[in-house]
Amino acid sequence: MSTEAPTDNRASILLVDDMEDNLMALEAVLGSLNEPLVRARSGEEAMKALLRQRFAVILLDVRMPGMDGFETASNIKRLDQTKDVPIIFLTGTDNDAGYAFRGYATGAADYLTKPFDPWVLRAKVTVFLELHRKNQQLEHMLAREQVQFDELSERLSAIERHMAASSLTDVLELRHHVAHMEELLREMRRVRGT
C-alpha cells in the first residue's frame, strides 16, 4: 500500500504491528475502504509517521519489542498534533483483563482481541473515517467563516474611520460599505445553513 501523503479529502489509516503477517491481514481487511494505509513496524516508526502526516485512525498492536503499544499510545496522546487521533488497540491475548484497562487508560478509543472479526474491524474503522471527514469539513467551514469575519471587521473599521472624518459628501461611500457588509452577512448565513 502507498505511504505517500494523502490528498485533502482522503483519510489515512496508520497500521502499527511488528509482525508482517498481521500487517498484511490488516491491509487485506481494510483495503476495500480505498483509503491510504500506512505501515509502521514499531512504536518509533509510528511516531515518525504521525509527525509527517495526519491520520484518521491508528490500529496499534499492544505487544511489540522496544516501545510497546501502551508506551506508543502514551506518546501519541502527549503531542498536541496527535492527541486527538483515535487509537484502536489490537492484541493477541484476551486472558489478561488488565490489558483492556491499560489500553483505555492510555487513551484508546477501542480495543479488539485477535483474531478479530474483519467486518467488525472494518465497521469500527469506518466510523472513525467518517468522524475525521466531518471534522475536516468543520475545519474548512470555520476557516471560511474566519476569512469572512476578518473582512467584515475590516469593513467596519473602515466605516468607523470614515464616520470619524466624514462629511455629508461621504454618505455614498458609506452606503457602499454597508451594502458590502450586508452581502457578507448573507453569505455567512448561507454557509452556516449548509
Secondary structure, 3 states (H helix, E strand, C coil): CCCCCCCCCCCCEEEECCCHHHHHHHHHHHHHHCCCEEEECCHHHHHHHHHHCCCCEEEEECCCCCCCHHHHHHHHHHCCCCCCCCEEEEECCCCCHHHHHHHHHCCCCEEEECCCCHHHHHHHHHHHHHHHHHHHHHHHHHHHHHHHHHHHHHHHHHHHHHHHCCCHHHHHHHHHHHHHHHHHHHHHHHHHHC
